[in-house]
Structures are given as structure tokens and as C-alpha cells.
Amino acid sequence: MTMTFVEFRLDYPLLREALRRVPDMSVEWVRNLAPEGDTEMLFFAGGGDFDAFETALGADPTVSLVDSTAMGDQRMYRVGLVDPDGETTPGLYSILTETASLVLSATATHEGWYCHFGFPDRSALTRFFEACRDRDVGFEVVRMTEERDAEDASFGLTDPQREALVAAVDCGFYDVPRQCTLEELGDRLEISDTATSMRLRRGTKTLVERTVHPDHESPSSR
């Protein structure tokens, strides 16, 4: 499986009014709470006037203050999540949980949210950003990377193909000048030189298709 990690700016209304009233304050998301994930949230806040911020939380239509705890130069807040009409409302977080996506970090200032999420596949990523568009939530992708897990590290190679390619590198078959003949490589693998050649060619084709070929897609699969 390949995880897609995305860093992006999000113009999300959550805490927007409170942070605009106390622009020196910044918040760091900790987690959303049970029972339904989108009903309560924990976050750290720091950098601004706490009294002014708590007054601003009372005027923010997206949250209702439940309690706060002083922690050094920060405070941890627990808030209820509401819509402007005061109704509990599901948000984007429910989509993350439904798609088994990860919240690596989410911070906010008066300029908006900055998020770093991990999506298990492109469909989960697409679903999240389509939900943003449906809710008229603006976003700007800053960086996107992909990371394969150990199960996907073979790049589609069979075990014999992987063995042949590794052996070819180890014995100098790909060196210039070549340090190992096809027959010698076949002897090392205990197969014929014809079988060795076919295994190398198929393995190399698969490796190129899965790594450097445009869109990681072979011409035959289009």
C-alpha cells in the first residue's frame, strides 16, 4: 500500500472568529473526542491573551467552550463543535475516520489552518478534498509525497526476479566493463542462461514500469 502525505492550507471556519479576535494566539489540534468524533475537540492554545481568547471562544459560532486546563505557558481546551445555528454538526474529521486517514498535525492561527494528513489511497484523498469543495472550504496544497510500506517494497517483482536482479548487481553483470557473464550469473542462480536472461528482462521491465515509467503505467495496460 502507498500512503499519500499532503501538507496544505485550509480556510476552515472552525475557531476562525476567536483567532481573528486574538490574532497573537495559535492553536494545535490534539484529537476529536467520542462518541461521534465531530462533537468535541481537544486543542492546545498559546501565544496570546488567554482571558481575551476565552471571551472570543464564547462569541465564536463554531464552538462552545467546555473547559480548559493550564499547562505551563499553554492551555488545553475542550470545546463542543457546533454550526452557527447551535446544532451539533458533522465535519471533515468524520471523513478522515471513515477512510482510515491520519492527522499528523493540524495548527491554526488567524490566517487559517495548516494541516499535514496521511491518506491510505488516492480515493480517500479525493473524497476529502471533494468534501472541502462541497462545503465551500478553500484549500491550497503545499506539498504532496508518497511512501510505500514494506509490503509494497517489491515494486511488483516476483521473488525469482528480485533474486536475479540483486545477484546481477552483486556479481558485476551491469558493470562497465561487465564483470560477470550471463552464463556465470545463471550458474549462480542454478538456472540456464536463457532462463536467466528472461528473468532479468521481465524483472527490469516490471521495475521500470513501477518506478520511472510515466504514471507508473505500462503501455500495454492503457
N, C-alpha and C positions, 0 to 999 in steps of 0.2 A: 504493500500500500504506500502511496505517496501523499504525505501531508503538504498542504499548501499554507504557507505562513504569510499573512498580509498585515502590513502596517498602514494605517490610514487615519485621516482626519474625518470626524463625524460631526455634522451640525445637528446634534440630537437635543431636543428640548429639555431633557432631564437635568435639573439643577441650573438651568440657564439663567433664570431670573435671580436666584440667590447669588450666583457667581458674578453677575453683572453689577449687583448692588455692592458687593465686596470684591473688587477686582484683584486685590492682592492675595486672595485665598485661592488655593488649589486643592483638589481632592484626588484621592487614589481609591479606586474600586477595590473592595475586598471580596465580597461574594453576595449573591442574592440568596434569600432565605426561603425555606419551606413555609407553607405547604405547597405552593404552586410556582415558586421561582420568581414570579413577577409581582409579588405582593409586598415584599420588604427587601431592603438592601442595606448592607454594611459598607461604610467607606471611611477612610481617614481624611482629615482636613488639616491644613496648616498654612502658615504664611500670612494670615490676616487677622483681623479683629474678630474673636470668637463670639462676643456678645452681639456685634453687628450681624455676623453671619447667621446666628441662630434666629435673630429677628427677621432676617431676609428669608430663611427657610420657612418661617411662618407665613410669609407672603408669596412663596413660590407655589404656583398652581400644580406642579408635577409631583410634590411630595408632602407628606405630613410627618413632622418630627415625632419620633417615639421616645428616644433617649440618647444621651451622649456620655462618653467616658473620657476623662482627661488621661493622656498617655504621653508624658514628657511635654515637648513643645507642640504636640499634635492632640487632636481629639478624634475618637472613633464615634461615628454617628450611626444610629439605626433609624431608618426612615421608612414610612409606608409609601408605596408608589401609587399615584392616582392620576386620573386625567383631569383636565380643567373643570369638569363638572362634578368632581369629587368621587367619581366611580373608580373602583379598582379596575385596572386595565392591563391586559397582557401586552408585553413589549417585545423588543427584538431578542431579549435574552431567551425567551421560550424557544425561538428558532434555533439558537445555539445548542440548547439542551436536547432538542428533538433530533438534531443532526450529529450529535456527539462531537461538536466543535469545542475548541478550547479558548478560554480567555486568558492569555498570557499576561496582559496588562491592559488597564484602561484608566487613564487620568484625564482630568478636566480642569480648565481654567475658564475665565470669562470669554476666551476666544473659541471655546468648543472642546470636544473630546478628542483625545489621541489614543488610538487603540492598536493593540497587537494581538491578533487572533490566529488560531490554527484551525484549518478546515480539513476534514478527512478526505474530501474529494471535491472536484470542481462543481458537482451538483449542489453540495452544501454551500459552497461559496456563492454560487449563482443565486440560490434561494435567499440567502441573507441579504445580498445587495438588491435583489428584486423587492424584498420586503421594505428596504430603505426607500426605494423609489415609490412604492405604493403608499408609504406614509409621508411622502414629500420630505424625507430626511436627506439632506445633501451629504455627499461624501467625496473624499479625494484620496485615491490610493497613492501612497508614498513609496512603498517598496513591497515586492512580492517575491517569495522564494519557495522552492520545493525541496523536500527532503525525503529520501526513500528510507524505509525501515529495513531491518536486517533481512526480512522475508523477501524483499524486493531487490536485494543487492545483487542477485544473479543476473539481472538485466535480461531475463528470458532465456539464458543459456541453459542447456542441459548439463548435467554433471560431467558426461564424457567430453562435451565441447569445452567446458571450463577447464577440465584437466588438460586437454590438448593444448589450449592457448597458453596456459600457465607453463606447461612443460616446454613449449616452443620458445617462450621468453627466457626461461631458465637455462636452456641449453645453447642459446645464441642463434636460434633459427632466423630471427628477424634482424640480427646484427648486420652491419655493413663493414667489412665483408662477412658473409654468413659463416658462423662457427659450427653449424650442425646441419647435416643433410636431412632430407625428408626420410630417407631410409633409416638413418640413425635415430631420428625422432620416433619413427614407427616402432623400432626395436625397444625404445624406452617405454612406449605405451603398450607394447606387446600386441600390436596390430600391424596390418600390411601398410606399405607406403601409400597405396591407393585409398585405403580407409582413413589414413592419417590426413591426406590431402582433402578428402571430402569433409572430414570433421572440422578441419581448420577453416575451410571455405564457408561452411554453414554457420560455424560459430562467429566468424568475422562478420558475415552478413547480418546476423541477428544483433551483434554488438553495435554495429554502425546504425542499424535501424532504430535501436532503443536509445542511442545517445546523440550522435551528431547529425543524423538524417533530419531534414526539415519536418517539424511537427511530430517527430518520433514515429513516423508512419511510413511503412514501406510502400513503394509504388504499386505493388501487387494488391495491397489491401484497400486501395482507393476505389 
